[in-house]
Amino acid sequence: MTSDPQGKVQSRHLKRQAYLYIRQSSLRQVLENTESTQRQYALKQRALALGWTLEQIVVVDCDLGQSGASSEEREGFQRLVSEVGMGHAGIVMGLEVSRLARNNADWHRLLEICALSDTLILDEDGIYDPAHFNDRLLLGLKGTMSEAELHLLRARLIGGMMNKARRGELRCRLPIGFVYDAAERVVLDPDSQVQGAVRLFFETFRRVGSATATVKTFREQALRFPSQITHGPRKGEVIWGALTHRRALWLLHHPRYAGAFCYGRSRQRKQGALRYQRLPREDWIALLRDAHPGYISWEDFEGNLKRLRENSAAQGEERRRSPPREGPALLQGLVICGQCGKRMTVHYDHRNAKTLPYYTCQREGIEQAQPICQSVPGAGIDRAIGALVVETLTPLTLEVTLAIHQELQARVEEADQLRHKAVERAQYEADLAQRRYLQVAPENRLVADALEAVWNAALRAVVEAQEHYERQRAAERLLIDDEQRAQIMALADDFPALWNNPATPARERKRLLRLLIEDVTLHKGKEILAQVRFRGGATQTLRLPRPPAIGELRRHRAALVAEVDRLIDQHTDKAIAAILNARGLRSCDGGDFHRLMIRNMRLAYGLKSRYERLREAGYLTTPEIAEQLGIAVATANEWRYKGWLQAVAYDDKPRYLYPPPDHDAPVKFKWKSKRYAKPTPHEADEMQYGA
């Protein structure tokens, strides 16, 4: 078609510009499907035949390689819509509707704007005016068919992928530690350093029991973990870096490491931005066990997931166990309430430089605003459970000791081999750089200089890796030298001493306890009932006396109360505390006395204060003594300060009371005659504080 038989192109359209929109869906189509691109550029001849000049034709081709399913990433399409909306376009040209948009929302928005701005649309079949009903109906049908075509193409592609995935034959990106061989089969990575790092990771998690502890172990031993670059020019290259907690969780949740093929573990949804939703296992598209070699068994994989669920605080009331952490509470994470069956938490009370654990069932109290179920002091329970552990493990101490010794040896050897492979890799890179340098022609100095710099950098990397290896090896030798090896072997003869040794970390006691005990159920009545359930299924019941109430523990001795009552007659609270501490006496908590403790003791036992006792003896306040002497209150305070008035402090601020004046007491203005000499410091203290 070289003309406009229907006469839709008017002079008002020719005064504006003609926009030619060109798009291919992918870069591969741009490179391989060149005929379609040429056909789109050829539409300029149509515009010239309709009356537009070459200067009026604007080609928008910046969206080559972009999908038409959305307009978010298509800057060219957004620019085209803007120009149409501002009335700069007389006609919009595209080879077909699918080139402009494959989304009905974008397509109808463009039609609406073209109708409002009186802009024509041209494709390979003809010219359309969106303001006319018939043309708009036809364009709408073409847009619907274009979107449906995209859906059909996508459905065919995804259907083929799903069928291959259900058979376990779909080629997917493999996690670190796996590669495809020449026959497209999944095998373990032939790089022994990568294999060693992955195996050490799972072995460390099996030993320490949590992802965080695994990451800490790798950091403390200065071990690196591999990862693979998935995008860019270095795609497929293995790099080494620090192991992170997020990476550790990802490894533990991936079924590939158990030799299982999996597909569809997450679902992609577009809610503004692209979001991924993790799906439960029953909603996965495919899960085929024993599909290829793995680093752990399926039973170990399931056990790791179970342990992670037990460690996770997000599991709420269903969680019965937790990983061993800091703190002296021996049964942390193992205690169940004997009244409601829920898991009990731990809180600590710090008194007199001691940390005392309490096992508390407070979940219903938090969620339903109800009183706590029960709170049990944990110090006595921990001692009883510790004695039970020592009694139970004593016949097995030799076996436990040998297992500990072998585990330490294996742990050090694995880490040493992994770091030595890093040295070997660095040496290989240096040898490769040397061969490249020696193969270059001597006269090609530019290339030779660059290769020499690479060789020098590789040699420095070898030296650094070797020094790091030697430092770590020397440090780990100190960890298990001959003296400490003898100490480890001596555990077989004195396991109770190891358990009761204050230097043994609480976390290690908890780890050992979890090897033997499944959980402990506590019930507090007239006595504390502790039902211990062992790993093998056996149970044992411990009956412990209920500790005295806090009021009884804090009750002072009668002789101490009587002594405080006697001292109040002559001393303030602070002075009494100093006197008792000087005598070597201790409070009910075993600590020193202080002013507030004496005050609380007076209030608790109904002892009269020093103020009340002095008032009963006839002592006067400052306003009262000033009134009797006919002086101002300020003058009375000044006379007391100068020592001319006898006063007794009744508290520690201090505030004073005065004995009744006798016949020789000073009167107003007599102090000017210097009749009353200033007392000595010792006399002033006796007058103020009493004998």
C-alpha positions in Angstrom: 0.0 0.0 0.0 1.6 3.3 -1.1 -1.4 5.7 -0.7 -4.3 6.5 1.6 -7.4 5.4 -0.3 -9.8 6.3 2.6 -8.4 9.8 2.9 -7.7 9.5 6.7 -4.4 11.5 6.4 -5.2 15.2 6.5 -3.1 18.3 6.3 -3.3 18.7 10.1 -1.6 15.3 10.4 1.1 16.2 8.0 2.0 19.3 9.9 3.0 17.1 12.8 5.8 14.5 13.1 5.5 10.8 12.2 6.8 8.4 14.8 8.2 5.0 13.8 8.4 2.6 16.8 10.8 -0.4 16.4 11.2 -3.2 18.9 12.5 -6.8 19.1 11.7 -8.9 22.2 15.2 -10.1 23.0 18.8 -9.4 22.1 19.0 -12.8 20.4 16.2 -11.8 18.1 18.0 -8.6 17.3 21.1 -10.5 16.3 19.4 -13.4 14.5 16.0 -12.2 13.3 17.4 -9.3 11.2 14.7 -9.5 8.6 12.0 -8.4 11.0 14.1 -5.4 12.0 14.6 -4.4 8.4 10.9 -4.6 7.7 10.2 -2.3 10.6 12.7 0.3 9.4 11.2 0.0 5.9 8.0 1.6 7.2 9.7 5.0 6.7 8.9 4.6 3.0 5.2 4.4 3.9 5.4 7.7 5.7 7.2 9.3 2.8 4.5 8.0 0.4 1.7 9.5 2.6 3.2 12.9 2.5 5.6 13.3 5.4 9.1 14.5 4.8 12.2 12.6 5.9 13.0 15.3 8.5 9.5 14.8 10.1 10.0 11.1 10.6 11.2 10.2 14.1 12.6 6.7 14.6 12.2 5.3 18.2 14.4 2.2 18.4 15.9 2.3 21.9 13.7 -0.6 23.0 15.4 -3.2 20.9 15.9 -6.3 23.1 13.0 -5.4 25.5 9.9 -7.4 26.0 6.6 -5.8 25.2 4.7 -7.5 28.1 5.0 -4.3 30.2 5.9 -0.7 29.6 8.0 -0.3 32.8 11.4 -0.9 31.3 10.6 0.5 27.8 11.9 4.1 27.8 11.1 4.4 24.0 7.5 3.5 24.5 7.1 5.9 27.4 8.6 8.7 25.3 6.2 7.8 22.4 3.2 8.0 24.7 4.4 11.4 26.0 4.9 12.9 22.5 1.4 11.7 21.4 -0.2 13.1 24.6 1.4 16.5 23.9 0.0 16.6 20.3 3.4 16.4 18.6 2.6 13.2 16.6 0.5 13.0 13.5 0.8 9.3 13.1 2.3 6.4 15.0 3.8 3.5 12.9 4.6 0.0 13.9 4.9 -3.2 11.9 2.1 -4.8 13.9 0.3 -4.4 17.2 2.7 -6.8 19.0 5.6 -4.5 18.3 3.9 -1.6 20.2 2.6 -3.6 23.1 1.6 -7.1 24.2 -0.3 -5.8 27.1 -3.9 -4.7 26.8 -3.6 -2.0 29.4 -0.7 -0.3 27.6 -2.3 -0.8 24.2 -5.7 0.7 25.1 -4.0 3.6 27.0 -2.2 4.4 23.8 -5.4 4.2 21.8 -7.2 6.5 24.2 -4.5 9.1 24.0 -4.3 8.9 20.2 -8.1 9.4 20.0 -7.9 12.5 22.2 -4.9 14.0 20.3 -6.2 13.2 16.8 -3.3 10.9 16.0 -3.4 8.1 13.4 -2.0 4.6 13.8 -0.4 2.7 10.9 0.6 -1.0 10.7 1.4 -3.3 7.8 -2.3 -3.8 7.0 -3.4 -0.2 6.8 -4.1 3.2 8.5 -6.5 3.5 11.5 -8.1 6.5 13.3 -8.7 5.6 17.0 -11.4 8.3 17.1 -13.6 6.1 14.7 -15.5 3.3 16.3 -14.8 0.7 13.7 -11.1 1.4 13.6 -10.9 1.4 17.4 -12.8 -1.9 17.5 -10.4 -3.5 15.1 -7.4 -2.2 16.9 -8.8 -3.5 20.2 -9.2 -7.0 18.7 -5.7 -6.9 17.4 -4.4 -6.0 20.8 -6.4 -8.8 22.5 -5.1 -11.3 20.0 -1.5 -10.1 20.5 -1.8 -10.6 24.3 -3.4 -14.0 23.8 -0.5 -15.0 21.4 2.0 -14.1 24.1 0.1 -16.2 26.6 0.0 -19.2 24.3 3.7 -19.0 23.6 4.5 -18.7 27.3 2.2 -21.6 28.1 3.9 -23.9 25.5 7.3 -23.0 26.8 6.4 -23.4 30.5 4.5 -26.7 29.8 7.6 -28.2 28.2 9.7 -27.1 31.2 7.3 -28.6 33.7 7.3 -31.9 31.9 11.1 -32.1 31.9 11.1 -30.9 35.6 8.7 -33.7 36.7 11.0 -36.2 35.0 14.1 -34.6 36.7 15.7 -33.8 33.3 15.4 -30.0 33.4 18.8 -28.3 33.4 18.8 -25.8 36.2 21.5 -23.7 37.8 23.3 -25.9 40.3 24.4 -24.8 43.8 28.0 -24.5 44.6 29.6 -28.0 44.9 27.8 -29.5 41.8 28.6 -29.3 38.1 27.3 -30.9 34.9 29.5 -33.5 33.2 29.9 -34.1 29.5 26.7 -36.3 29.5 24.7 -33.5 31.2 24.6 -35.5 34.5 24.9 -33.8 37.8 28.1 -34.8 39.6 30.1 -33.4 42.5 32.5 -30.6 41.7 35.9 -32.1 40.7 37.6 -29.3 42.6 38.7 -30.9 45.8 38.9 -27.6 47.6 35.2 -26.8 46.9 34.2 -30.3 47.9 36.2 -30.1 51.1 34.6 -26.7 52.0 31.0 -28.0 51.5 31.7 -31.2 53.4 33.3 -29.3 56.3 30.3 -27.0 56.4 27.8 -29.8 56.9 30.1 -31.6 59.4 30.5 -28.4 61.4 26.7 -27.9 61.6 26.3 -31.5 62.7 28.7 -30.9 65.5 27.8 -27.4 66.7 24.0 -27.6 66.1 23.1 -24.2 64.8 23.7 -22.0 61.7 25.1 -19.1 63.7 27.6 -21.3 65.5 28.7 -22.8 62.2 29.4 -19.3 60.8 31.3 -18.4 64.0 33.4 -21.6 63.7 34.4 -20.7 60.1 35.3 -17.2 61.2 37.3 -18.2 64.2 39.3 -20.7 62.1 39.7 -18.2 59.2 38.1 -20.5 56.7 36.7 -19.3 53.4 33.7 -20.6 51.6 33.2 -20.7 47.8 30.4 -19.1 45.8 29.8 -18.9 42.1 29.3 -15.7 40.0 26.0 -16.1 38.1 25.9 -13.0 35.9 28.3 -10.8 33.9 31.5 -11.5 32.0 32.9 -13.6 34.9 29.8 -15.9 35.0 30.7 -19.4 36.3 33.8 -18.3 38.1 34.3 -19.5 41.7 35.2 -16.9 44.3 36.1 -17.4 47.9 34.8 -15.3 50.8 33.5 -15.3 54.3 30.6 -17.6 55.2 27.5 -15.6 56.1 24.4 -16.6 58.2 22.1 -16.2 55.3 24.3 -18.3 53.1 24.4 -21.0 55.7 20.6 -21.2 56.0 20.3 -21.4 52.2 22.7 -24.4 52.1 20.9 -26.2 54.9 17.5 -25.8 53.2 18.7 -26.9 49.7 17.6 -30.5 48.8 20.3 -30.7 46.1 23.0 -31.4 48.8 21.0 -34.5 49.8 21.1 -35.7 46.2 17.5 -34.8 45.4 16.3 -33.0 42.3 13.8 -30.2 43.1 12.0 -27.6 41.2 9.3 -25.0 42.1 10.4 -24.2 45.7 9.3 -20.6 45.2 6.7 -18.8 43.3 7.2 -15.5 41.5 4.6 -12.8 41.8 4.5 -9.3 40.4 3.1 -7.0 43.0 4.5 -3.6 42.0 8.0 -5.1 42.1 8.9 -8.7 41.5 8.5 -10.8 44.6 9.3 -14.4 45.5 7.2 -16.5 47.8 8.6 -19.6 49.4 6.2 -22.6 49.0 5.7 -25.6 51.3 7.1 -28.9 50.1 3.8 -30.3 49.1 3.3 -27.5 46.6 6.6 -28.1 44.8 6.4 -29.0 41.2 9.0 -31.8 41.5 11.0 -33.5 44.2 12.9 -36.6 43.2 15.2 -38.2 45.8 18.5 -40.0 44.9 18.6 -38.2 41.6 22.3 -37.6 41.7 25.2 -37.9 44.2 25.0 -35.7 47.3 27.1 -34.5 50.2 24.7 -35.8 52.9 22.0 -38.4 53.1 18.3 -37.6 52.9 17.9 -38.5 56.6 20.6 -36.1 57.5 18.9 -33.4 55.5 15.6 -33.9 57.3 17.5 -33.9 60.6 19.1 -30.6 59.8 15.7 -29.0 59.0 14.3 -30.4 62.2 17.1 -28.9 64.2 16.7 -25.5 62.5 13.0 -25.6 63.4 13.9 -26.3 67.0 16.4 -23.5 67.0 14.0 -21.0 65.5 12.3 -18.6 67.8 9.5 -18.1 65.2 8.1 -21.5 66.0 6.5 -20.2 69.1 4.7 -22.5 71.5 5.3 -25.6 69.3 9.1 -25.3 70.0 10.3 -27.6 72.8 14.1 -27.3 72.3 16.5 -24.5 71.5 20.3 -24.4 70.9 22.6 -24.1 73.9 23.4 -20.5 74.7 25.2 -18.4 77.3 23.9 -18.4 80.8 24.1 -20.7 83.8 20.6 -22.2 83.3 21.5 -25.9 82.6 18.0 -26.9 81.3 17.6 -23.9 79.0 15.4 -25.0 76.1 14.5 -28.4 77.6 11.9 -27.5 80.3 8.2 -28.2 79.9 5.6 -26.9 82.3 3.9 -29.7 84.2 0.6 -27.8 84.5 -0.1 -26.6 80.9 2.4 -28.6 78.9 4.0 -25.5 77.2 7.6 -24.7 77.0 9.1 -22.8 79.9 11.5 -19.9 79.3 14.4 -18.8 81.4 15.0 -15.5 83.2 17.9 -14.6 85.5 18.0 -12.8 88.9 21.2 -11.0 89.6 21.9 -10.6 93.4 25.2 -10.1 95.1 27.4 -10.8 92.1 25.4 -14.1 91.5 23.2 -15.0 88.6 20.3 -17.2 89.6 18.1 -18.9 87.0 14.3 -19.2 87.1 12.2 -21.4 84.8 9.0 -19.6 84.1 5.8 -20.6 82.1 4.6 -17.2 80.9 3.3 -17.7 77.3 -0.3 -17.5 78.3 0.4 -14.6 80.6 1.9 -12.7 77.6 -0.7 -13.6 75.0 -3.9 -13.6 77.1 -2.9 -11.1 79.8 -3.3 -13.9 82.5 -1.1 -14.6 85.5 1.9 -16.8 84.8 1.4 -20.5 85.1 4.3 -21.2 87.5 7.9 -20.0 88.1 10.4 -22.4 89.6 13.8 -21.5 91.0 16.4 -23.3 88.9 19.5 -23.5 91.0 18.6 -26.5 93.0 17.1 -28.3 89.9 20.3 -27.7 87.9 22.4 -29.2 90.7 20.2 -32.3 90.9 20.2 -32.8 87.1 24.0 -32.3 87.0 24.4 -35.0 89.7 22.2 -37.3 87.6 24.2 -36.6 84.5 27.5 -37.4 86.3 26.0 -40.6 87.8 24.7 -41.7 84.4 27.8 -40.9 82.3 30.4 -42.2 84.7 30.5 -45.8 83.1 30.8 -44.2 79.7 33.5 -41.7 80.4 36.3 -43.6 78.5 34.2 -43.9 75.4 33.2 -40.2 75.6 36.8 -39.1 76.1 38.0 -41.1 73.1 35.2 -39.7 70.9 36.1 -36.2 72.0 39.8 -36.7 71.2 39.0 -38.2 67.8 36.6 -35.4 66.9 39.2 -32.8 67.8 41.8 -34.5 65.6 39.4 -34.9 62.7 38.3 -31.3 63.0 41.8 -29.9 62.9 42.9 -32.2 60.0 39.9 -31.2 57.9 40.5 -27.5 58.3 44.2 -27.9 57.7 43.6 -29.8 54.4 41.1 -27.2 53.2 43.6 -24.3 53.9 46.4 -26.3 52.2 44.3 -26.6 49.1 44.0 -22.9 49.0 47.8 -22.7 49.0 47.8 -25.2 46.1 45.3 -23.2 44.2 47.3 -20.0 44.6 50.5 -21.9 43.4 48.6 -23.1 40.4 47.5 -19.6 39.5 51.1 -18.4 39.8 52.4 -21.3 37.6 49.8 -20.5 35.0 50.7 -16.8 35.0 54.4 -17.8 34.6 53.7 -20.0 31.6 51.7 -17.2 30.0 54.5 -14.7 30.6 57.1 -17.1 29.1 55.1 -17.8 26.0 54.8 -14.2 24.9 57.1 -12.8 22.3 60.0 -10.8 23.9 59.5 -7.9 21.4 55.8 -7.5 22.4 56.7 -5.5 25.5 53.2 -4.1 26.2 51.7 -7.6 26.6 54.8 -8.8 28.4 54.7 -6.0 31.0 51.0 -6.7 31.7 51.6 -10.5 32.1 54.6 -9.9 34.3 52.4 -7.8 36.6 49.8 -10.5 36.8 52.6 -13.0 37.6 54.0 -10.9 40.4 50.5 -10.5 41.9 50.0 -14.2 41.8 53.4 -14.8 43.5 52.4 -12.3 46.3 49.1 -14.2 46.7 51.1 -17.5 47.1 53.2 -15.9 49.8 50.1 -14.6 51.7 48.3 -17.9 51.4 51.4 -19.8 52.7 51.9 -17.4 55.6 48.2 -17.6 56.5 48.4 -21.4 56.4 51.4 -21.5 58.6 49.9 -19.2 61.2 46.7 -21.1 61.5 48.5 -24.4 61.6 50.7 -23.2 64.4 47.7 -21.9 66.3 45.8 -25.1 66.0 48.8 -27.1 67.1 48.7 -25.1 70.4 45.1 -26.1 70.7 45.9 -29.8 71.1 49.5 -29.9 72.2 50.9 -32.8 74.1 50.0 -31.4 77.5 46.4 -30.8 76.6 46.2 -34.1 74.8 47.2 -35.7 78.1 44.5 -33.7 79.9 41.9 -34.9 77.5 42.9 -38.5 78.0 42.8 -37.9 81.7 39.1 -37.1 81.5 38.4 -40.8 81.5 39.5 -41.1 85.1 37.9 -37.9 86.4 34.7 -37.0 84.5 32.9 -35.6 87.6 35.7 -33.2 88.2 35.4 -31.9 84.6 31.6 -31.4 85.0 32.0 -29.6 88.3 35.0 -27.6 87.2 34.1 -23.8 87.2 36.3 -23.3 84.1 34.0 -25.6 82.1 31.8 -23.3 80.0 28.0 -23.6 80.6 27.4 -24.0 76.9 29.5 -27.2 76.8 27.6 -28.6 79.8 24.3 -27.9 77.9 25.5 -29.6 74.7 26.6 -32.7 76.7 23.2 -32.7 78.5 21.3 -32.7 75.2 23.1 -35.9 74.1 21.5 -37.6 77.1 18.2 -35.9 78.0 15.2 -35.2 75.7 13.3 -32.9 78.1 12.4 -32.2 81.7 8.9 -31.6 83.0 8.6 -29.4 86.1 5.6 -29.2 88.5 5.7 -27.0 91.7 3.5 -28.0 94.6 4.4 -28.8 98.1 7.6 -30.1 96.6 9.2 -29.7 93.1 8.6 -32.7 90.9 11.1 -33.1 88.0 10.3 -35.8 85.5 13.4 -36.5 83.3 12.9 -38.1 79.9 16.1 -39.6 78.4 16.9 -39.9 74.7 16.4 -43.7 74.8 12.9 -43.3 76.2 13.6 -44.1 79.8 12.3 -41.8 82.5 13.3 -40.9 86.0 11.5 -38.7 88.6 13.3 -36.4 91.0 11.6 -35.0 94.1 13.2 -31.8 95.4 12.2 -29.7 98.4 10.6 -26.4 97.6 12.9 -23.5 98.3 11.9 -21.1 101.0 9.9 -18.0 100.1 11.8 -14.8 99.3 10.4 -13.2 102.5 11.9 -16.0 104.6 15.3 -15.7 102.8 15.3 -11.9 103.4 14.3 -12.1 107.1 17.0 -10.8 109.4 18.1 -12.4 112.6 16.4 -11.3 115.8 19.8 -10.4 117.5 20.7 -8.2 114.5 17.3 -6.4 114.7 17.8 -5.9 118.5 21.2 -4.4 117.9 19.9 -2.0 115.3 17.1 -1.0 117.7 19.8 -0.2 120.3 22.0 1.8 118.0 19.2 4.0 116.7 19.2 5.7 120.1 22.6 7.2 119.4 23.3 7.1 115.7 21.7 7.8 112.3 21.0 5.1 109.6 24.3 5.7 107.8 26.3 5.6 111.0 24.6 2.3 112.0 25.4 0.7 108.7 29.1 1.7 109.1 29.2 0.3 112.6 27.7 -3.0 111.6 30.1 -3.4 108.6 33.1 -2.6 110.9 32.0 -5.4 113.2 32.1 -7.8 110.2 28.3 -8.5 110.3 26.4 -9.3 107.0 22.9 -8.8 105.8 20.4 -11.6 105.0 21.8 -11.6 101.4 25.3 -12.0 102.6 26.4 -8.5 101.6 27.3 -5.2 103.3 24.9 -3.0 105.0 24.0 0.5 103.7 21.7 3.4 104.7 18.6 2.3 102.8 18.9 -1.2 104.2 18.8 0.1 107.8 15.8 2.3 106.9 14.0 -0.6 105.3 14.7 -2.8 108.4 13.2 -0.1 110.7 10.1 0.1 108.6 9.8 -3.7 108.2 10.2 -4.4 112.0 8.3 -1.4 113.3 11.3 0.2 115.0 10.9 3.9 116.0 13.1 6.3 114.1 15.7 8.4 115.7 13.5 11.5 115.2 10.6 9.9 117.0 12.8 8.9 119.9 14.4 12.4 120.3 11.0 14.1 120.1 9.7 11.8 122.9 12.7 12.8 124.9 11.7 16.5 124.6 14.0 17.7 121.8 12.8 20.7 119.9 12.8 21.6 116.2 14.6 24.7 114.9 11.5 26.9 114.8 10.6 25.8 118.4 14.1 26.6 119.8 14.1 29.9 118.0 10.8 30.9 119.5 11.9 30.0 123.0 15.1 32.0 122.7 13.4 34.9 121.0 15.6 34.7 117.9 15.0 34.1 114.2 15.3 30.6 112.6 18.3 31.7 110.6 20.0 33.0 113.8 19.4 29.6 115.5 21.0 27.8 112.5 24.0 30.2 112.7 24.4 29.7 116.5 24.3 25.9 115.9 26.9 26.3 113.1 29.2 28.3 115.4 28.7 25.7 118.2 26.8 28.1 120.6 23.7 25.9 120.5 23.8 22.2 121.2 22.1 20.2 118.5 21.7 16.5 117.6 21.4 15.2 114.0 18.4 12.8 113.6 19.0 11.8 109.9 21.8 11.7 107.3 20.9 14.9 105.4 21.6 16.0 108.2 18.7 17.7 110.0 18.8 18.6 113.7 16.8 18.6 116.9 17.7 20.7 119.9 17.6 19.8 123.7 15.4 22.1 125.8 17.4 25.3 126.8 18.7 25.6 130.4 19.1 28.7 132.4 22.6 29.3 131.0 21.4 29.2 127.3 22.4 32.2 125.2 19.9 34.9 124.6 19.5 37.4 121.9 22.5 39.8 121.5 24.6 38.2 124.3 26.9 36.5 121.8 28.2 40.0 120.9 29.7 40.4 124.4 31.8 37.3 123.6 30.4 35.7 126.8 30.2 32.3 125.0 33.4 31.1 123.6 33.4 29.0 120.5 33.6 25.3 121.4 36.4 23.0 120.2 35.7 20.7 117.2 35.4 17.7 119.5 32.8 19.5 121.7 30.9 20.7 118.6 30.7 17.1 117.3 29.3 15.9 120.6 26.8 18.7 120.7 25.6 18.0 117.1 25.6 14.2 116.9 25.4 13.1 120.5 27.8 11.0 122.5 
